[in-house]
């Protein structure tokens, strides 16, 4: 919800009257159907934007918005209806997740009035303050309403908004048993690969407790040894439901890095930042990150990832001490026991099958043995690439040893959605599409180029540039 802008035309106003009547044939108006009817959660998301202006009028508000839990990301909120803003919308910084007012809203059981102040910036110049109320479902906040008012809130306005929020909560609860849309991160199953990597790194519960307290930890290990996997496991275990953001490259200029930290903090909604390649940070970057880590409140948690065996280019003593205070060291793949390697195969295989829509696939015992014994698999990335290539090329229900390529995999995995490195994302998508075209057209570059929508020369250049030629 920290980056939602609110426009004059609320979501859903594109629906034609004919379509609306087809969806709600018995309704006289959207407000009446919303207030007196019994729509399901899907219908609520269509009705609420249409009914919101009338709700705002009843409460005598100047402008306002309603936010509900996101259908695509249950850990965040998104605008469900608004009115009274210009085309450019308006952003309420004081509602950023992790802020003092947001925390007060999440802990409140009834509406409360916030007077305009230096911290509470409002859209309308004639607004004296705003009325805020959470939408509570089983004690958890699944949305909220904000109404800007010209005067201090009266009891009747507070009561109307409270009833409105209760109505929305009741509609959300209807048929939500156990809906993936309203499922919180606490309901998501365990992560066996993360647990495995944590154990191999000799991780201790005391280190996790220290991370919760100090809000920083460093994970060191060889390339593709599971550092990011472990970082996400720690975040999910200790702070379920909170956002996470991966940053691969830091801005070189100090002023840009300071601004970027503020922006990343907002994007991650004061959750966790994964900062890669800490051994390459300059003195200025290290100093800024150390100073950020010492802030007492409002900051994001920091997980630093460092490639072991590489001496830092520059060393700022306090920053290096920060990394040493709470540190996990991961072993190289070659040092893993065979039983641990086998244990890593199945969760990666299941994840890849889900990614590519192949839940029907199985992995034979001889294929698992071949994967862990394959000399070309030097780390977890190689293992994942070998599995993904086998899944994409599989034509039967089971992958056998004979289906696995013995030479090094070309690498087709898409980067994590939390990763900000756009260049890596573009290269990964190009690599995946080219490999799929190669499979479909048997390596015929003319047909491949035509299907991909590029010239043959461009295809040959990309094959060479991506290491596929």
N, C-alpha and C positions, 0 to 999 in steps of 0.2 A: 504494500500500500504506500510505501515511501516514495514511489515515483509515478503515481497516478495523477494525470491531469484531468480536469473536469470541464466539460464543454457544455455549451448551451443546449445542444441537441443530444439528449441522453442516448445510450445504447438501446437499440430496439426501435427507434423512431422511423427506421426505414421500412418497417412492416406496413404493408398496404392494409386499408380497412377490410378488404375482401379476405385477405389472408388471416387477419386477426379474427374475423367472424368464423372462419373455418376452424381455427384452433379453439376458440371459445364461443360456440354458436349461441349459447343462452345468455351471454352477457350483454348488458345495456351500455356499459362503459367500463374502461379498464379500472378506474378507481373502485367502482361498485363490485366488480368481479374480484378485485384484490382484497377489499375489506370484508365483503359478505360471502364471497365464494370460498371454495376449498381447493385451490389449484395445487398441483404437485410441485416439487422443487424446480423442475425444468420449466414449467409454466410460470412460476414465480419470477424467474429471470427475464421473461418476456414482459410480464405484467408490470413489474416494479418500475422500470423506467417510464412507462406510459402513465402510471398512476402517481408517480412522484410529485409532479407539479401540483396536483390537487391536495396531496398530503401536506406539501409545503404551505399551501394557501390556508388550510385548516389550522395549522400551527402559527400562522401569521409570520412566516419566515421570509427574509429578503433573498436568500440564496441557500443552497444546501446540497448535500450528497448522501448517498447510501452506498456502503461497501459491503461485499459479501466474500466469503472464502472463495478462492479461485478454483475453477473446475479443473484447470490444467496443473496447478501447483497448490496442493492442500495446505502448504506451509505459509502461504501469503494471501493477502486480500486484494481484491480488484473492485473498481467502481461498478456498481450495478444500476445506478440511476443518479441524475443530478439535474439542477435547474438554477438559472439565475446568473450563470457565468458567461463570459464572452467566448468567442470562437477559439481563442488561445487557451482557454481553461485557466485553472489556478491550482497551485501546489501548496499544501499546508505543511511546512517543515516541522511544526511542532508535533505532528502525528507520525513522524518517522519511527519505525520499530526500534525499541530500545530507549526512546526518549522518556523523560519523566512523565509527560502528559499521556503518552501512549501507555505507559505502565499503569498509570492511574486509571485510564479507560479500561484496560484489560482486567483490572482488579475491582472495578465498580459493578454494582448490581442494579443501579438505577441511573437515570439521566442526571447530569450536573451542568451548571452554567459556568462558562469561562469568560471573564471580562477581557476586552481587548487590552493588550499590553505590548511591551517591546518584544516579548517572546511569542505572544499569540497574535500573529499577523493574519488579518482577515481580508476578504476580497472587496466587500462593499465598504465604502468610506463612511456610510451612515450606520454601519453595524456597531452596536455597543459591545457585543460579545457573541458567543455562540453556545448553543445547547448541544451537548454530546451525550450519546447513550450507546452502550454495547448491545449487540444481539447475542444473547447467551443461550447455549444449547448444552445441557448436561454440565453446567458450570464452566464451560469454555466459551471464549469469544469467537463467534463465527461471522462477525460483521459488526458494523456500527453505523449510526446516523449522526450527521453534523448539520445543524441548522443555524444560520446566522440570523440574529434578532436585532431589531432597532432599540429595544429596551431590555432591561433585566428580565429573565424568564419568570413567568407567573406559574402558579401551581397548576392551572388548567393546561398550559403548554407542556409542562413537565409530565403531567398525567397522560396527555394525548400521545406524546412521543414514547412513553413507557409502554402504552397499550399497542402502539404501532410495532415496536420492537418485539413484544411478546407474540404478536400476530405472525411476524416474519419467522421467529424462532419456531413456532408451532408448525408452519408450513415447511420449514427446512427439515424438521424432525420426521414429518410424514413421509414414509416410504424410504427413509435414509438408512435403514437397517442393512447390513453394514455396507454402505455405499463407498466406493473408492473415492468419490468426489469429496466426501466429508471425513475421510479417514486421516487421522493424524500420523505423524511419523513414528509415534510410539507403537503403532499397530504393525509397522513394517517388520518383516522377519529378520533373523540374525544374518550376519555377514561372516560366513565361515572363512573366507580368504583373509579378511582383515584380522580376524582372531588368530589365524595361523601366523600371519606376518608379525603380529604383536608378540606372540610367543617366541618366534624365532629371533626377534630382536631383544629377547630377555626383558620384555616390558613388565613393569610392576605397577600395581594399583596406586602406589604412592606417587608415581610419575603423573598419572591421570589426575589425581587429587591436586597435585602441584599445578598442573595445567589449568584446572578450574579456578585455582586461587590466583596464580600469577598471570594467567591468560596468554601464556606463550610456551612453546615447546619446539625443539629442533629434532628433525628426523634425518639421519645421515645414512648413506649407503651407496653402493655402486649404481650405475645407470640401470633403470628398469628393474630395481630390486623390490619394488612394492611400496615405495615411499608415499606416493599419492594415495594408494589404496589404504595404507595405514592411517594417513591423515584423515581421510573421509570416515574411516571406521571409528576413530577417536571422536570426531565431531558428532557422528550419529549416536554413539554410545553415551557421551557425556552431555550433549546438548541436542536431543532429538527435536526435530521440527524447526531448528534454526537454520537460516540460509548459509551457504558456503560459496566462496568465490576464489578461483585460481588465477594467479598473476605470474606470468612467465618472464616478462621483461619489465624492468623499472625505468621510468623516465630518468635521463641523465642529469638534467638540471634540477637543482635543489628545490626551487620554487614550484616546478611542475610536479615533482614527487610529493611535496606537501599538499598541493591541490588534489593530486590523484588519490592520496590516502583518504581525503575527505569524501571524494566521489565514490571510491570503492566502499567506504564505510556505509554510505547511503545505499549503494547497490546491494550490498550484503546485509542491509538492514541491521547493522551492528552485530552481525553474526560472526563468521570466521573467515579470515583471509589466509589462503595457502600461498606462500611466497617461495617460488622455486629458485634454484641456483644461487643460494646465498653466498657461496664461495666467490662469486664474481662481483659482489657489490663494491662500489667505490667507498672511500672514506666518508664522503658527504652523504651517500645513501645509507651507510651504516649508522651514522650519527642521527639522521632524521628518524630512522626506524627505531633506534634505541630510545630516543626522546619520546616517540609515539607510544612505545611500550610502557613508559613510566607514567603515562597519564592515569589519573585516578578513576575516571569514569567516562562513559560514553564511547569508549574505543571498541573496535572489533578485536576478537581474539586472533592471535598470530601463530601460524604453524609454518616454520621455516624448513624447507627441504634443501639438503646439501649433498652434493656428490662427493663421496669419500675418496681419499687418495689424491685430491687436488688441493694444493696449497692456496689459500686465499691470496688474491692479487694484492690487496691492501688490508691492513688490520687496524680496526678501531677497538681498542682494548675493552671498553665497556660493552660494545656490541658482541664481541667474541665471548666475553664472560657471560652475557645473557644467554647465548646459545649453549654454553657449557653447563649452565645451571640445571637445565632440564633437557636431557638429550637421549635419544634412542638410536642405537647403531644396528643396521640391518646387514645380514651376511649376503655374500654373492650367491647366485644360483648354484654354482659349482660346489658350494659348501653345504647345500641343503641335503638332508638325508633323503634317500629314495622314497621313503614312506611319506615325507612331507611334500615332495614333488608330486606324488600321486594324489595327495589330498588337495593340491592346488588345481588339478586338472578339471574336476567336476564342476566347481562353482564358476570357473571361467567358461566352460562349455555351456552351462545352462544360461549364463548371461548372453553369450553370443547367439544361442538359439532363439532367445526371446527377442533380441535386437533384430534378427533377420526373419522373424515370423516362422521359425521351424521348431515348434515345441514337440513335433513328432519324432525328432531325431534321437538316436541313442549312440553311445560311444562304446565300442567293444573293448574287452579287456586287453586284447593284443594291441589295439590302437593306443590305449593309455600307456602301455609298456613302451611302445615305440616312441611316443611323445617325450617321455621322461628320459629315455636312453639316447634320443636323437642328438648327435653332436652339434647340429646347427642351432639347437635351442640353447642359447647362452644366458637367457634371462626371462623374466615373466612376459615381456613384450614379444619376444620371439615365440614363446609358447602360445600366447593369445593369437598372434598372427597365423601360426600353423593351424590352430583350431578353426579360426575364422575362414581361412582359405578352404579347409576341408568341408566346412558347413556350406559355403557358397557353391562348391563344386559337387556336393552330394546329390545323387539321384535316387537313393534308396532310403530306407528307414533307419539304417545303421551304418555308422562310419567304421570301416575296418582298417587294419594296418596298410592294406594295399591302396587305400584311398588317400593316404598321407603322402605328401611330397617330401622326399628325403633331403633335397637341397634347401638352402635358407629361404624362408618365406619372404615375400615381397612387401608385406605390411599393408594392411587395408583398413585398420581400425579407425573409426571416427574419433576425434578428440572428445574429451568430456565437455558437456554443455556449460559447465562452470568455468571453463578455460577461456581467458580473454585473448589468447594468441590467434588472431584472425588468419595470419599467414598459414599456420599449421592446419587450421580448419579447412581452408581452401584447398591446400595440397592434399589433405586426407580425402576430401570429397572427390577431387579430380582423380586421385589414384584408384579409389573404389570404383568409380564409373568406368574408367579405362579398363580395369581388370574384368569388370562384368561384360563390357563390350568385347573384350578379347575372348572371353568364354563363349559368348553368343555367336560370334562370327569366326571362330577358329583362327584368330590371328590375322584375318584379312584386313589390312590397314585401310583400304579404300572404303569397305563397308563399315568398318569401325568409325572412321572419320565422319562419314555421312550420318550415321546414327547419332554420333556425339554432337553434330552440328558445327564441326570445325574442319579446316582444311587438312589434307594429309601431311603437309609440312608442319603445321601446328601440332598435329598428333605426334609426329616423329620427334619434335622438339620436347614435348611434354614427356614422352616415353624416356628420353635420355635424361631430362632434368629430374624426373621422379625416380630414376634408377630402375626403370622397367624395361628399357630397351636392350 
